[in-house]
Amino acid sequence: MTPFGARLRAAMDSRGPLCVGIDPHAALLGQWGLQDDIAGLERFSRTVVEALAESVAVFKPQAAFFERFGSKGVAVLERAVADARAAGALVVMDAKRGDIGSTMAAYASAFLDPASPLFSDALTVSPYLGYGSLKPAVDLARESGAGLFVLALTSNPEGAEVQRAVREDGLTIGATMLAHLAAENADAVPMGSFGAVVGATLGDLSSFDLDINGPLLAPGIGAQGATAADLPGVFGKAVRNVVPNVSRGVLKHGPDVSALRDSARRFADEIHEAVTA
C-alpha cells in the first residue's frame, strides 16, 4: 500500500485538511434525539459517515465511545471504519494505545494489520513509556502502509507537567518526541507517515520545531476554543501539514445530514483560507 503520509497528502490536497471526529458520547446522542444504546450508536455513526465520507479527508473515531458498549459497540466501529474507507476518506483511530513488548505489538496488530477488521489508516499512540516502546507499532505501520500520531504537545492542561518537563540534555519531553518523529520521516516524499498530536489551543509554539516532515493532528478547533485563523500563529511554517480536528463543532448539527455537510464545508473553507493565505 502507498504509505500513509503520501495518501494523506493527496487527500488533503484534493479534499482539504479537515478531520472530523466521530465521538458518540451520551450527551451528543441525546442531543440528536437518540438513546444511549447500540441502536443510537449505530444510527449516529452511520449518519456521520454517510453525510461526510465522500467530502472530508479524514475521520477520527474515538474508540472509547464504541468500546463502552462491549463487542456490539466494537462491531459498530468496525462497520464505520470500513464504510468510511470505502467512500474514500482516511480513518485515524483515536485509541491512544501505549505499552511495551508483545502487548504493544498486539495493540498495533488490532489497528494496523490489514487483516484486522479494525484496520485503520493511522492510530494515535502514547509514547510515555518511552518512545522506544512504540517500535512494534512503528514497524507494523511501515510494513502495512499505515501511520501513527504520537502524543507530543496535547491541549489538556495536565499534559504540560510531562510534555514540558526538561530532560538532562535541556530538551523538553515534547520536543524529544518531535525529534524522534522527524527522524522517522527523514527523506519521505511528499510527507512522512509518522505524525504528532499538537493542540491547536496552545498558542505560540515557536520554541518547538514542528517541521517534522509529517502530519500534525490538531484537536481544539471549534468547541474547545481555537479557530481556523489561529492555525498559522500556532504552527508557523509547518501549517501546511496540519490536520485540524473538529468534533462537536460539526457533530452538534446532526442528525440533519444537510446541516452536517454545511457545517463541515464551512470549517473546511475557513481552514483552507487560513493555511493558504
Disulfide bonds with the S-S distance in Angstrom:
none
